[in-house]
Amino acid sequence: MPVASASAVAAGSAAASTSSGSAAASTSSGSAAASASSAELPPDGDTVASPPGANDWTCRPTTAHPDPVVLVHGTFANRYENWLALSPLLKSLGYCVFALDYGMIPGVTSSGSGLLLPIGGLGPVPESAAQLGRFVDLVRTATGAAKVDIVGHSQGGMLPNYYLKFLGGGSKVGKLVGLAPSNHGTTLDGITNLVPYFPGVADLVYTVCKACRDQAVGSDFNTVMASRPDTVPGVRYTVISTVLDEVVTPWRTQFLSGPDVDNQVVQEHCPVSLVEHVGIAFSPTALHLVTNALDPGHATPVFCG
């Protein structure tokens, strides 16, 4: 597996440029593709951009990469901006790549490069996990694959585990790779300890971002998650963390316990790396760890990016 370098990302982007977001809107790929396209739209019907390389509903998995890869963005993000590096890289390596938007609030968007960029990951995590489940079924139907692999960032690395543990996703997923996932909640560098002193501010934030409440240490959601083991039998888990994470804290709480778990730290492979929570989705070292996790039979030594 080649190193996920900046040049590889650029090459992947060029290779995928003809089959990126526009493919998702095409109705020429059959009923599965058409239903998938409509399922990707937020409730207000705005057009959603896909990252380069993603959502080609005509893609068919190869023998080398039989499981399509589903990319799940983080809180206050969207599929386009979160996966500008990883999506074209995986496409260039021969994967069928799909990316969804979830947890959207109608009309809440920002614009860039002439594209609507919705702000997502705001809804309650169980509802977002159900959205992921429906998307996984669309991908499996369109590609004919029995299982998918999932790569998620931040909330997107944690909510698939709710899908696996509580919504029957364990039989449909082969690997779950989390980049800085909020697996056991977060203190936000201690900010959650101040919530009792500023209840009005916290209530305002949680009204807009219900997923923020769910991800806070000690939340009802995290109590439910802790009621079952970290992992589901039959799924291979990889967690990729950075010691400089300032969002999901303490960073070691991202790790999972159980069989078939590989907890990795970027700085163990690149001690001089200054990558933090957001940047981990663009770190060549972290992306190399992702490609190794997706294809462990062809893993290669990881070097500093």
C-alpha positions as CSV (number, residue, x, y, z in Angstrom):
1,M,0.0,0.0,0.0
2,P,1.6,3.3,-1.1
3,V,2.3,6.1,1.4
4,A,-0.6,8.6,1.6
5,S,1.5,11.5,0.5
6,A,0.4,14.9,-0.8
7,S,1.3,13.8,-4.3
8,A,-0.8,10.6,-3.9
9,V,-3.7,12.7,-2.8
10,A,-3.3,15.0,-5.8
11,A,-3.0,12.0,-8.1
12,G,-6.1,10.5,-6.6
13,S,-8.0,13.7,-7.0
14,A,-7.1,13.9,-10.7
15,A,-8.0,10.2,-11.2
16,A,-11.4,10.7,-9.6
17,S,-12.3,14.0,-11.0
18,T,-14.6,12.6,-13.7
19,S,-16.6,10.4,-11.3
20,S,-17.1,12.5,-8.2
21,G,-20.2,14.3,-7.0
22,S,-21.9,14.5,-10.4
23,A,-22.3,10.8,-10.5
24,A,-24.5,10.8,-7.4
25,A,-27.0,13.0,-9.1
26,S,-27.3,10.8,-12.3
27,T,-30.4,8.8,-12.9
28,S,-28.9,6.6,-15.4
29,S,-27.5,4.1,-13.0
30,G,-30.7,2.3,-12.2
31,S,-33.2,2.5,-9.4
32,A,-30.7,1.9,-6.6
33,A,-28.6,4.8,-7.8
34,A,-31.6,7.1,-8.1
35,S,-32.8,6.3,-4.6
36,A,-29.3,6.8,-3.3
37,S,-29.1,10.2,-4.9
38,S,-32.3,11.4,-3.3
39,A,-31.3,10.0,0.0
40,E,-28.2,12.1,0.0
41,L,-30.1,15.4,-0.1
42,P,-30.8,17.3,3.2
43,P,-34.5,17.9,4.1
44,D,-34.6,21.3,2.4
45,G,-33.6,19.7,-0.9
46,D,-30.4,21.7,-1.4
47,T,-27.8,20.1,-3.8
48,V,-25.0,18.5,-1.8
49,A,-21.5,18.3,-3.1
50,S,-19.6,15.0,-2.9
51,P,-15.8,14.9,-2.4
52,P,-13.8,13.9,-5.5
53,G,-13.9,10.2,-6.0
54,A,-17.0,9.5,-3.9
55,N,-20.6,8.4,-4.8
56,D,-20.1,6.9,-8.2
57,W,-23.1,4.6,-8.0
58,T,-22.0,2.6,-11.0
59,C,-18.8,1.5,-9.2
60,R,-18.4,-2.2,-8.7
61,P,-15.9,-3.6,-6.1
62,T,-12.9,-5.5,-7.3
63,T,-11.4,-8.7,-6.0
64,A,-8.6,-6.7,-4.5
65,H,-11.1,-4.4,-2.6
66,P,-14.4,-6.3,-2.3
67,D,-15.9,-4.0,0.4
68,P,-16.9,-0.5,-0.6
69,V,-15.7,2.2,1.8
70,V,-18.3,4.5,3.5
71,L,-16.9,7.8,4.8
72,V,-18.6,9.5,7.7
73,H,-17.8,13.1,8.5
74,G,-17.6,14.8,12.0
75,T,-19.6,17.3,13.9
76,F,-20.0,20.8,12.3
77,A,-18.7,19.3,9.1
78,N,-19.9,17.7,5.8
79,R,-18.7,15.0,3.5
80,Y,-17.2,17.4,1.0
81,E,-14.7,19.3,3.2
82,N,-14.0,16.4,5.6
83,W,-12.9,14.0,2.8
84,L,-11.1,16.1,0.2
85,A,-7.9,14.2,0.9
86,L,-9.0,10.6,1.7
87,S,-11.8,10.1,-0.8
88,P,-9.7,10.7,-4.0
89,L,-6.8,8.8,-2.4
90,L,-9.0,5.7,-1.9
91,K,-10.5,6.0,-5.3
92,S,-7.0,6.1,-6.9
93,L,-6.2,2.9,-5.0
94,G,-9.2,1.1,-6.6
95,Y,-11.8,1.3,-3.9
96,C,-15.5,2.1,-4.4
97,V,-16.0,5.1,-2.2
98,F,-19.2,6.6,-0.8
99,A,-19.8,9.5,1.5
100,L,-23.0,10.7,3.2
101,D,-24.1,13.8,4.9
102,Y,-26.1,13.3,8.1
103,G,-27.5,15.3,11.0
104,M,-28.4,18.3,8.9
105,I,-30.5,21.3,9.8
106,P,-32.4,22.6,6.8
107,G,-31.0,25.8,5.5
108,V,-27.9,25.8,7.6
109,T,-25.2,26.0,4.9
110,S,-22.0,27.8,4.0
111,S,-20.7,28.3,0.5
112,G,-17.3,27.8,-1.1
113,S,-16.1,27.3,-4.6
114,G,-19.6,27.8,-5.8
115,L,-20.8,24.7,-3.9
116,L,-23.3,24.4,-1.1
117,L,-21.5,23.1,2.0
118,P,-24.1,22.1,4.6
119,I,-23.1,22.0,8.2
120,G,-23.9,18.5,9.5
121,G,-23.4,16.2,12.4
122,L,-25.8,18.2,14.5
123,G,-28.7,15.8,15.2
124,P,-29.0,13.2,18.0
125,V,-26.4,10.5,17.4
126,P,-29.0,7.6,17.4
127,E,-30.9,9.3,14.6
128,S,-27.7,10.0,12.6
129,A,-26.7,6.3,13.1
130,A,-30.0,5.3,11.6
131,Q,-29.3,7.5,8.6
132,L,-25.9,5.8,8.3
133,G,-27.6,2.4,8.4
134,R,-30.0,3.4,5.5
135,F,-27.0,4.7,3.5
136,V,-25.1,1.5,4.1
137,D,-28.0,-0.5,2.7
138,L,-28.1,1.7,-0.4
139,V,-24.4,1.2,-1.0
140,R,-24.8,-2.6,-0.6
141,T,-27.7,-2.7,-2.9
142,A,-26.1,-0.6,-5.6
143,T,-22.7,-2.4,-5.5
144,G,-23.8,-5.9,-4.7
145,A,-21.4,-6.1,-1.8
146,A,-22.3,-8.1,1.3
147,K,-20.4,-5.7,3.6
148,V,-18.9,-2.3,3.7
149,D,-15.9,-0.8,5.5
150,I,-16.4,2.5,7.4
151,V,-14.0,5.3,8.0
152,G,-15.2,8.1,10.2
153,H,-13.7,11.3,11.7
154,S,-14.6,12.5,15.2
155,Q,-18.3,11.9,15.8
156,G,-18.2,10.0,12.5
157,G,-15.8,7.5,13.9
158,M,-18.0,6.9,17.0
159,L,-21.6,6.9,15.7
160,P,-21.0,3.9,13.4
161,N,-20.3,1.9,16.6
162,Y,-23.8,2.7,17.8
163,Y,-25.0,1.4,14.5
164,L,-23.0,-1.8,15.0
165,K,-24.0,-2.2,18.7
166,F,-27.7,-1.3,18.6
167,L,-29.0,-1.2,15.1
168,G,-27.8,-4.5,13.7
169,G,-25.0,-3.1,11.6
170,G,-22.5,-5.8,12.8
171,S,-23.4,-8.2,10.0
172,K,-23.0,-5.5,7.4
173,V,-19.6,-4.0,8.3
174,G,-16.2,-5.6,8.0
175,K,-13.9,-2.9,9.3
176,L,-14.4,0.4,11.3
177,V,-11.6,2.9,11.2
178,G,-12.0,5.9,13.4
179,L,-9.9,9.1,13.1
180,A,-9.9,10.8,16.5
181,P,-13.3,9.3,17.4
182,S,-15.3,10.4,20.4
183,N,-15.8,6.8,21.5
184,H,-16.2,7.5,25.2
185,G,-17.3,11.1,25.1
186,T,-15.2,14.2,25.5
187,T,-14.5,16.9,28.2
188,L,-13.5,19.4,25.4
189,D,-10.3,20.2,27.3
190,G,-12.3,20.6,30.5
191,I,-15.0,22.9,29.1
192,T,-17.8,20.5,29.9
193,N,-16.9,20.9,33.6
194,L,-18.0,24.5,33.3
195,V,-21.5,23.6,32.0
196,P,-23.2,23.8,35.5
197,Y,-21.9,27.3,35.8
198,F,-23.2,28.5,32.4
199,P,-26.4,26.6,31.9
200,G,-27.9,29.1,29.5
201,V,-25.0,28.9,27.1
202,A,-24.9,25.2,27.3
203,D,-28.6,24.9,26.5
204,L,-28.2,27.2,23.5
205,V,-25.4,25.1,22.1
206,Y,-27.2,21.9,22.8
207,T,-30.4,23.2,21.1
208,V,-28.6,23.7,17.9
209,C,-26.2,20.7,18.3
210,K,-27.9,17.8,20.0
211,A,-24.9,15.6,19.0
212,C,-22.7,17.9,21.2
213,R,-24.8,17.0,24.2
214,D,-24.6,13.3,23.3
215,Q,-20.8,13.4,23.0
216,A,-20.2,15.2,26.4
217,V,-18.7,13.0,29.1
218,G,-21.4,11.6,31.4
219,S,-24.3,12.1,28.9
220,D,-27.2,9.8,28.8
221,F,-26.0,8.6,25.4
222,N,-22.6,7.6,26.7
223,T,-24.2,5.7,29.5
224,V,-26.2,3.7,26.9
225,M,-23.0,3.1,24.9
226,A,-21.2,1.9,28.0
227,S,-23.9,-0.6,28.7
228,R,-22.5,-2.9,26.1
229,P,-18.9,-3.9,25.3
230,D,-16.8,-1.5,23.1
231,T,-16.8,-3.9,20.2
232,V,-19.0,-6.2,18.2
233,P,-17.8,-9.7,17.2
234,G,-16.8,-10.1,13.6
235,V,-15.8,-6.4,13.0
236,R,-12.2,-5.3,12.9
237,Y,-11.6,-1.9,14.6
238,T,-8.8,0.6,14.1
239,V,-8.5,3.8,16.2
240,I,-6.1,6.5,15.0
241,S,-5.4,9.3,17.5
242,T,-3.1,12.3,18.0
243,V,-1.7,13.3,21.3
244,L,-2.4,17.0,20.4
245,D,-6.2,16.4,20.1
246,E,-7.9,19.5,21.6
247,V,-11.5,18.4,20.8
248,V,-11.9,14.8,21.9
249,T,-10.2,14.8,25.3
250,P,-8.5,13.2,27.1
251,W,-7.2,11.7,23.9
252,R,-6.7,8.2,25.3
253,T,-10.4,7.9,25.8
254,Q,-10.7,7.5,22.1
255,F,-9.2,4.0,22.4
256,L,-11.4,0.9,22.3
257,S,-11.0,-2.3,24.3
258,G,-11.7,-5.8,22.9
259,P,-10.6,-8.4,20.4
260,D,-9.7,-7.2,16.8
261,V,-8.9,-3.7,18.0
262,D,-5.8,-1.8,16.9
263,N,-5.2,1.5,18.7
264,Q,-2.7,3.7,16.8
265,V,-1.2,7.1,17.6
266,V,0.1,9.3,14.9
267,Q,3.1,10.5,17.0
268,E,4.3,6.9,17.5
269,H,5.0,6.8,13.8
270,C,5.9,10.5,13.4
271,P,7.1,12.0,16.7
272,V,7.5,15.5,15.2
273,S,3.9,15.6,14.0
274,L,1.9,18.6,15.1
275,V,-1.4,17.3,13.7
276,E,-4.5,18.0,15.8
277,H,-8.1,17.0,15.8
278,V,-9.2,18.6,12.5
279,G,-6.0,18.1,10.7
280,I,-5.8,14.4,11.3
281,A,-8.2,13.9,8.4
282,F,-5.5,15.4,6.1
283,S,-2.4,14.0,7.7
284,P,-0.3,11.8,5.3
285,T,0.8,9.7,8.3
286,A,-2.8,9.2,9.5
287,L,-4.1,8.5,6.0
288,H,-1.4,5.9,5.5
289,L,-2.6,4.3,8.8
290,V,-6.1,4.3,7.3
291,T,-5.0,2.6,4.1
292,N,-3.1,0.0,6.1
293,A,-6.1,-0.7,8.2
294,L,-8.4,-1.2,5.2
295,D,-5.9,-3.5,3.5
296,P,-3.8,-5.1,6.3
297,G,-2.6,-7.9,4.0
298,H,-0.7,-5.3,2.0
299,A,0.3,-2.9,4.8
300,T,3.6,-1.0,4.5
301,P,5.8,0.8,7.0
302,V,4.3,4.2,8.0
303,F,6.6,7.2,7.8
304,C,6.3,10.9,8.7
305,G,4.3,12.8,6.1
